[in-house]
Amino acid sequence: MNFYKVPHKYYCGVDLHSRTLYLCVVGQDGAVLLHRSLPCDPNRFLLAVAPFREDLVVAVECVYSWYWLADLCAREGISFVLGHALYMKAIHGAKAKSDRIDSGKIAVLVRGGLMPVAYAYPADMRATRDLMRRRLLFVRQRGSLLGHIQITHHQYNVEAPGKRITYRSNREGLGEGFADPSVRQTIAADLALADHLVADEDVLHTPLRHDLRFRDLLAADSDRAGGNLHVGDGGGLVGLGVRPEICLRARNAGLHAANVLLQCVQFNNQGGSIHVGDVHPYGRGG
């Protein structure tokens, strides 16, 4: 766990939401200089912190809406700290919790050098990373649907398919062993949705193959995290680990092979990792 320990003259803690934010500005002596709610408007935010722009740092918990605030601070030359949501237990473990209280705690944490830092992705790489996340979600959903078909066979003690039903050619007669028409309809619904997800995966497949930022993203993450491509911003429980030798091959080949193997990793509370399985982001077979 890394902490932000750079001293500043002013510290601004922001409790950020979709449409509103609550900010708290404290000085070096801990005195609260500003504590108010604002809409998520860049101009309103800059106007509010204008008296404190001299050596100001803005800190926010890593929630899904932090992109615009990070980009705004980068454009305006304001120091920005992204707090690691999983480790900010002073926020989540309190008895009393409100936007006003949370913004004050964030300001105090960054002032005291106790703000756990998450990696703020560069703006030009975020869209590609989000595209990868979206496709991985489709891959997992499709796997869940196909797994439900296997479970249904076991529930009714019906002989499971002998071949991998990931491939359409192995699905002939699938579901015919069930006497109840409702069960057959369930199997058909699972297959129809799985096939639809395959189409959605293919929609995202082509831009990833030809997007050079994907290669740069793999390279940056491999260098930054020793081969770990983090999926959960600031405390997400799931990450993608890129095998070093495969990452190197992908960089040299320009990802034209489109068979980059990613490892699905689950992080425990001690910061270690437990290997869960391998995921092919571009899928296999049809």
C-alpha positions in Angstrom: 0.0 0.0 0.0 1.4 3.4 -1.0 0.6 6.7 0.6 0.7 10.2 -0.8 3.1 12.2 1.4 3.9 15.2 -0.7 3.4 18.4 1.4 1.2 21.2 0.1 -0.1 24.5 1.2 -3.8 23.5 0.7 -5.5 20.1 0.7 -8.8 19.6 -1.0 -10.9 16.5 -0.3 -13.7 15.7 -2.7 -16.6 13.3 -2.1 -17.6 12.7 -5.7 -21.0 11.5 -7.1 -22.6 11.4 -10.5 -24.1 14.9 -10.5 -22.9 16.5 -7.3 -19.7 16.7 -5.2 -18.8 17.8 -1.7 -15.4 19.5 -1.3 -13.4 20.4 1.8 -10.3 22.5 1.7 -8.0 22.6 4.7 -4.7 24.4 5.3 -1.4 23.1 6.5 -2.5 23.8 10.1 -5.7 21.7 9.6 -8.1 24.7 9.6 -11.1 24.2 7.4 -11.1 27.0 4.8 -14.0 25.8 2.6 -16.7 23.1 3.0 -19.6 23.1 0.6 -21.6 21.1 -2.0 -21.3 21.8 -5.7 -22.8 20.4 -8.9 -20.3 18.4 -11.0 -19.5 21.4 -13.2 -15.8 22.1 -14.0 -16.2 25.9 -14.0 -18.0 25.8 -10.6 -15.3 23.7 -9.2 -12.5 25.9 -10.5 -14.3 29.0 -9.2 -14.6 27.4 -5.7 -11.0 26.5 -5.4 -9.6 29.6 -7.1 -8.5 31.3 -3.8 -6.4 28.2 -2.9 -4.8 27.4 -6.3 -1.4 28.2 -5.0 0.1 24.8 -4.2 -3.2 22.9 -4.0 -3.7 19.2 -4.2 -7.1 17.6 -5.0 -7.8 14.1 -3.6 -10.8 12.0 -4.4 -11.8 8.4 -3.7 -11.6 6.1 -6.7 -15.2 5.9 -7.9 -16.5 5.4 -11.4 -16.9 9.1 -12.1 -13.4 10.4 -11.4 -12.2 10.7 -15.0 -13.4 14.3 -15.6 -12.0 15.6 -12.4 -8.6 14.1 -13.1 -8.5 15.5 -16.6 -9.6 18.9 -15.3 -6.8 19.0 -12.7 -4.2 17.9 -15.3 -5.3 20.7 -17.7 -5.2 23.3 -14.9 -1.9 22.1 -13.4 -3.4 21.1 -10.1 -1.9 18.1 -8.3 -4.4 15.2 -8.2 -4.5 12.1 -6.0 -6.7 9.1 -6.6 -7.5 7.3 -3.3 -7.5 3.5 -3.3 -11.1 2.7 -2.3 -10.4 -0.7 -0.8 -7.9 0.7 1.7 -9.7 3.9 2.7 -11.2 2.2 5.7 -11.4 5.5 7.6 -14.2 6.4 5.2 -16.1 3.2 5.1 -15.8 2.1 8.7 -17.2 5.2 10.3 -20.4 5.2 12.3 -21.5 8.6 11.0 -21.3 8.9 7.2 -22.3 11.8 5.0 -20.9 13.7 2.0 -19.8 16.5 4.3 -18.0 14.1 6.7 -16.4 12.1 3.9 -15.0 15.1 2.1 -13.5 16.3 5.4 -11.9 12.9 6.1 -10.4 12.7 2.6 -8.8 16.2 3.1 -7.4 15.2 6.5 -6.1 11.9 5.1 -4.1 13.5 2.3 -2.9 16.3 4.6 -1.6 13.7 7.1 0.1 11.6 4.5 -2.3 8.7 5.0 -4.1 8.8 1.7 -3.7 5.3 0.1 -3.0 5.9 -3.6 -4.5 4.2 -6.6 -3.1 4.5 -10.1 -4.8 7.1 -12.2 -4.8 5.8 -15.7 -3.6 8.3 -18.4 -6.5 9.8 -20.3 -5.5 8.5 -23.7 -5.5 4.9 -22.5 -8.7 4.8 -20.4 -11.1 4.3 -23.3 -9.2 1.3 -24.6 -9.0 -0.2 -21.1 -12.7 0.3 -20.6 -13.3 -1.4 -24.0 -11.3 -4.4 -22.8 -13.3 -4.5 -19.5 -16.6 -4.5 -21.4 -15.6 -7.3 -23.7 -14.3 -9.4 -20.7 -17.8 -8.9 -19.1 -19.4 -10.3 -22.3 -17.0 -13.3 -22.2 -17.8 -14.0 -18.6 -21.6 -13.7 -19.2 -21.4 -16.1 -22.1 -19.4 -18.6 -20.0 -22.0 -18.3 -17.2 -24.8 -19.2 -19.7 -23.0 -22.2 -21.1 -22.2 -23.3 -17.5 -25.9 -23.1 -16.6 -26.7 -25.5 -19.4 -24.2 -28.0 -18.0 -25.7 -27.5 -14.5 -29.2 -28.1 -15.8 -28.1 -31.5 -17.1 -26.8 -32.5 -13.7 -29.9 -31.2 -11.9 -32.1 -33.5 -13.9 -29.5 -36.3 -14.1 -29.5 -36.1 -17.9 -26.4 -37.1 -19.7 -24.3 -34.0 -20.3 -23.0 -33.2 -23.8 -19.8 -35.1 -24.5 -18.2 -32.3 -26.4 -17.5 -28.6 -25.7 -20.7 -26.7 -26.3 -18.7 -23.5 -26.8 -18.6 -24.6 -30.5 -21.9 -24.4 -32.4 -21.1 -27.6 -34.2 -21.3 -29.5 -30.9 -24.8 -28.3 -29.9 -26.9 -30.4 -32.2 -29.8 -32.0 -30.3 -28.9 -30.1 -27.1 -31.8 -30.0 -24.7 -33.8 -32.8 -26.4 -33.1 -35.1 -23.5 -35.4 -33.2 -21.2 -39.1 -34.2 -21.1 -40.3 -30.9 -19.7 -40.8 -28.3 -22.5 -40.0 -25.5 -20.0 -36.5 -26.9 -19.4 -35.9 -27.2 -23.2 -37.0 -23.6 -23.5 -34.5 -22.6 -20.8 -31.7 -24.3 -22.7 -32.8 -22.6 -25.9 -32.9 -19.2 -24.2 -29.4 -19.7 -22.8 -28.0 -20.7 -26.2 -29.7 -17.7 -27.9 -28.3 -15.2 -25.5 -24.9 -16.8 -25.6 -24.8 -16.5 -29.4 -25.9 -12.9 -29.1 -23.0 -12.2 -26.7 -20.6 -13.8 -29.2 -21.7 -11.2 -31.7 -21.2 -8.4 -29.2 -17.7 -9.8 -28.5 -16.9 -9.7 -32.2 -18.0 -6.0 -32.4 -15.4 -5.2 -29.8 -12.8 -7.6 -31.3 -11.8 -5.7 -34.4 -11.0 -2.3 -32.8 -8.9 -4.0 -30.1 -6.9 -5.9 -32.6 -6.0 -2.7 -34.5 -5.8 -0.2 -31.7 -2.1 0.5 -30.9 -3.1 1.9 -27.6 -4.0 -1.7 -26.5 -0.4 -2.7 -27.1 0.9 0.4 -25.3 -1.6 -0.3 -22.4 -0.2 -3.9 -22.0 3.3 -2.6 -22.1 2.7 0.2 -19.6 0.9 -2.1 -17.2 3.5 -4.9 -17.5 6.3 -2.4 -16.7 4.3 -0.7 -13.9 2.9 -3.7 -12.1 5.3 -6.5 -12.9 2.9 -8.1 -15.4 -0.4 -7.1 -13.6 -3.1 -5.4 -15.7 -5.5 -4.0 -13.1 -9.2 -4.1 -13.9 -10.6 -2.8 -10.6 -9.8 0.9 -10.2 -8.7 1.6 -6.6 -9.8 -1.6 -4.9 -11.5 -3.7 -7.4 -11.4 -7.3 -6.5 -10.6 -8.6 -10.0 -7.5 -7.9 -12.1 -6.0 -9.2 -15.3 -2.5 -10.5 -15.1 -0.5 -10.5 -18.3 2.0 -13.3 -18.6 5.4 -11.6 -19.1 6.5 -13.8 -22.1 3.1 -13.4 -23.8 3.1 -9.7 -23.2 6.5 -9.5 -24.8 5.4 -11.5 -27.8 2.3 -9.4 -28.1 4.4 -6.2 -28.2 6.7 -7.7 -30.9 3.9 -9.1 -33.0 1.7 -6.0 -32.8 -1.2 -8.2 -31.5 -2.0 -9.4 -35.0 -2.2 -13.0 -33.7 -5.1 -11.9 -31.5 -4.5 -14.7 -29.1 -3.1 -12.8 -26.0 -3.7 -15.0 -23.0 -4.8 -13.1 -19.9 -4.8 -14.6 -16.4 -7.8 -13.8 -14.2 -6.5 -12.9 -10.7 -8.4 -12.3 -7.5 -6.7 -10.2 -4.9 -7.0 -11.0 -1.2 -7.0 -8.6 1.7 -3.3 -8.9 2.3 -2.4 -7.7 -1.2 -1.5 -11.1 -2.5 -3.1 -12.8 -5.5 -4.9 -16.1 -6.1 -4.8 -17.4 -9.6 -8.3 -18.2 -10.7 -8.0 -19.1 -14.4 -7.0 -18.1 -17.9 -9.2 -15.9 -20.1 -8.7 -15.4 -23.8 -9.9 -11.9 -24.5 -10.7 -12.7 -28.1 -12.3 -16.0 -27.4 -11.7 -19.3 -29.1 -13.7 -21.1 -31.7 -17.3 -20.3 -32.7 
